[in-house]
C-alpha cells in the first residue's frame, strides 16, 4: 500500500495509507448467562431451541455450527439439525444480542446441552441409544444447556478505588489498513483497497465470519465518509442517513485471520462482529490525512469538510479545532478516584 501511494504521489495524485487498531470485549461480564435446548427427535434429527437474536450477526449459522461441532461424536450433519429460534414461548432465554456475546455464550450453553444429551444417549458399551430406546426406558430426549460466568474468577466491575479490574473473559483484536485517494478539488475520498488482520479465536465457519468482516468494514467505511444519524428530521430513510452505496466500497477487501484458541471459548472461538466496527473508520480518516494533509476531526469526512480543510491548509491555517469537553480526561479521573475513596 505504501509503495503504491508513493508512486501515485509522484504522479501528482493524492493517495495515502492509514492504519488503525482496536478490539472489543466478549460478553457483558461476570453476570452474563445464557441457555439453549437440544432435543433428539423420533427420526434421529436434532432440534436446537434458542433466542439468539439475529441482527445480522449470523445467529442461524452460528447455532448450526455450534450444534454440529458439539454433537460431533454422534456424527450429526448440518442437514439433520432443525432450528427453532426466538420463539420466547418455547425457547430458553439466550439473553441479549450485545457485547459480541451471543456466539460465545450460546456456544458454551450448546456444549452443556450436548453433553447432557449424549450422556443420556450413551449405553454402557459406548454406543448410542435411539429415540425409541430412550422413550422405552423413560429417558428424557430434551435437555437445557446452561452457561454463566458467575464464579469463574471475573471481577464484577472495576475497583472503585483504583480503576483496575477485568470483567471480561476474553477479547477480539484487529488491525486495519486503508489505501485511499482524495480529489482535493471536490473533497471526495475513494477507498481503493482495505486489509484487516485480526484474531477472533478459532473460526468455526469461515464464510460466515468473512461475511461479518465485509459487512462490518463496509459500515466502517460509511462511518468514516458518509453516515450521519443526528438529524432525524432531515434524514427520513437509511439511504438519507448516508449508508454507503456499492461504489463507495472497494472490491479489494482482504481479511487475514490469526486463530489463537480461547481457553474458555466454545471450541476455542470467541465473538467477532464488533471488532470489524470498533476502529476501522480511523484507518480511512488517517489515510485521508496521509494523502493530502487534511485531518478531519468531526466525522463523517464528507467532501465539503475535506475540501474546506484542503483550502484552509493552502492558506496556511491551523486545522486543529479548539478543545471541547468530552468528559474528564484519564488523569483527571484517576485524581478524582484517589480523592474520593469508597
N, C-alpha and C positions, 0 to 999 in steps of 0.2 A: 504494500500500500504506500509506504513512504517513498519508495523509488518511483512509483507511478505518479505520485503527487509532485515530486521534484521535477520529473520530466515534463509534466503538464505546466508547471510554473515557468519552466524555461521557454515554453511556447507562448507565455503571456496569459495563461488561464489561471483562474483562482480555484485551485484544487488543494484540499487539505485532509489530514488524517486526525482523528480524535480517538481517545481511549478513555474508558471509564471502567470501574469495577464496583461490584456490590454483592449483596447476599440477602437472604431473607430467613426469618425464623420458620420453624416447623412446629405446629400445634399452638394452642393457646396457653400451654404451660402446665403447671403442676396439678391443676384441677380439671384437665381435659379428660373426656370419657366418650366412648363410642360403643355401640352394639350393632350386630348384624345377626342374621339367622341363616342356617343352611338346612335344607330338607331333602332327604332321599325320597324320590318319587317311585311309584309302582313299576314304571318302565325302566328304572335304573338311572334316570337322569337326576340332576340336582337343581333345586330352586334356591336362589340366593335372594334374601329379603334385606333391603337396607333403605336408608333415607339419605344417601349420598346425593345431594342436590347438584344436578348437572348445570352449572352456569358457564359452560364452555371448557370446563376443566377435565372432561373425559371420564365422567362418573361411570358410564356403562362399560367402556373398555377397561377401566381400572378395576371395576368389580369383577369382570370376566377374567382378567389376567390374574388377579389375586386368587380367585376361586380355583382356577385350573392348576396354578402352582401349589396352592395349599393342599389340594387333593391329588397331587401327583402320584402318590403310591397306589391310588385306585385306577390310574390310567384314564382319568376323565379328560375328554376332549372338549374344545370350545363349543361344539355343536350340541353337547349334552348338558349345557348349563342354561337354565332359564332365569331371567332377571325379573324380579318384582321390586320396583324402586319407587320410593316417595309416595306410597300409599300409607299414610300415617295410621290408618285403622288396623293394618295387618303387619306393618314393618316395624322393627325395633328402631329406637332413636339413635341414629348415627351422628347426630349433632350438626352444628352449623358448618356451612361452607365458607371458611375464612382461615387466615393464617396458614395457608397451604397445608392444612391438617388432614383433609379428607382421605387422601391416598394413604398416609401414614397410619392414621388411627383406624380407619375402616379395614386396612390391610392386616393390622395386628389383631383386630377383632375377628377377621375372617380366619386367620390361623388358629385362633382359640376355638371357633366353632368347628373348623375342620378336624381339629384334634379330638374334640368330643364325639363328633360323628364317627370318625374312624375307630376310636376306642370302642364305641358301641357295635360297630360292624365287624370288628376283628374277632375271629374264632381262636380257640386255643392253639390250633395248628398254624396260625398265621394267615390263613385265607380269610375271605370276606363274606359276611352274610349278605344275602339278597334282601330286598324289601320284604318279600313274602316270608322269609325265615325270621326276620326281625318282628314282623307282625304276629307270626305264630308264637313267638317267645314273649310277646308283650313288651318288646324293647322299643322305646320312642324312636322315631325317624327324623325328628326335627330338633335342632339344638341352637340356642342363642349364644353367640360368641361375645365376650366382653373384654374390653381393654381400657384401662385407665392409667393415669400417671400419678396417682395419689401418694404412693410410697416407694418411689424409685430413686429418691435422693435429690429431686429437683427443688430448688428454692421456690417458695410461694410468690416471691417478688424480690425486688431489690431491697437490700438492707437500708432502712431509712436514715441510718447514721453514717453510712459510708458510701452509699450509692452503688455498692457491689452486690453481685449475686448472679445466678444463672438459672432461669426458669424454663429454658428450652432444651429439649433432649439432643437436638442437632440442628444444623443449618444447611442451606444450599448456597453455592457460590458461583459467580460468573464474571468474566472479563469481556468487555465489548470493544470492538474496533470498527470505526466507520470511515469510509472514504467518500467525501462529498465534493461537489463543485458548486461554486456560488457565482451567479451572474450579478456582478456589482452594479450593473446599470438598472436592473429591475429589483434586485434583492432576493430573487428566487434561489432557493437551495435545492439541489438534487442529490439524493443519496445514490452513489454509484455502486458501492459494494459494502457488505456488512459481514463481520465474522464475530461469532460468540464462542468462547471457550469456557467451559464450566464443569461443575461437579454436582450432580443431583443424586449421588449414590448409584447403586446398581439399577440399570434401566431394564424394566420388565417388558415394555412394548415400545420399541424404538420409533415406530411410525407415529404412535400417539404422542410421545414426548417431543418428537420433532414438530408435530402439529402445534403443540403448545408453544414451542420456540418460535415458529414462523408467525403465529398469531400474536404472541406477546411482543416480539420485536417490531412487528408492523405497528402495533399500538404505540411502542416507544418512539418510533419514527414520527407517528402522528402527534404524539405528546410534544415532541421537540419542535415540530414545524407548523402544525395546523389546528390542534384541538383546543377549543375554548368552551368551557361549560358554565362560566359565570353568569352570562346574561341570558337567563331562561326566556325572558320576553322577546329577546332578539332572535334566538335560535329555536325555531319550532320543530326541528327534526334532528335526528342523529347526524345527517349529512350537513345540516346547518351548523352543527357544533364542531365541524371540521374533521370528522372521521376520515382518515387517509383514503384516497382513491388508488386504484391499481397502478396508475402511472407514477405515484409517489414512492412505491415500494420496489426496491431493486430485485431483479431476478437472481442476482448473485448474493444469496444469504448462506453463509457457511456455518454449520454447527459442529463443534468438536467437543466430545464428552470424555472427561476423566472420571472413570467409575470407581470411586472409593466406597467400599461397603460400609453402611451404617450399622454398627453392632446391634442396636435396638430397633432398627427399621425392618419393616416386613420384607423378608427375602433380601435384606441388605439395602433396600431402597429408602428414599425419602420423598417429600413433595418436590414439585418442580415449577409450578405455574408462575409464582410471583418473582422468581429470580429473573425471568425474561422481561419483567416490567419494572424492576426496582431501580435500575440505573442506566438502562440502555439509551435513554434520551440524551444523557450527558455526553455520550460518545459523539453524537451528532452536533451538539452545541460546541463541544471542544474542537470538532473538525472545522466548523464554520470559522472559529477564531484562528485556527491554523491556516485556513485557506486565504482569509482576507484581513485578519487582524481585528475583526469586529467581535466583541464579546457581548452576547445578548444575555441580559440579567433577568428579564421577565419573560417567561415562556407564554405562548409559543414564539419561535423565531420566524414570524411571518415576513413576507417580502418587504413590507413597509418599514418594519423595525430594522431589518438588515440593511436596507438601502439608506435609511436615516443614519444608522451607525457608520456606514461607509463614508457618507458625505461629511459627517461630523469629524471623522478621523482625517479626512483630506484637509479639513480646516484646522487641524491640529488640536482639536478639542479632546478633553479627557472624557472617556465614555463611562467611567465609574460613577454609579449613582450614589447619592448621599445614603449613609447607613440608615436603615429603618428598623424598627423594633419588631423582632420576631419571637420575643421571649428572652428569658435570661440566657446568657452565654454559659458554656460548660463550667468555666472557672467561677462565675458568679453563683451558679447552682451549688457547687461544692462549698463555697463560703457560707451560703445560706444553711446548708445541711450541718456544717460544723457549728454554726452559731445557734442552731435550734435543735439540739439533740432530743430524741424521744426516749 
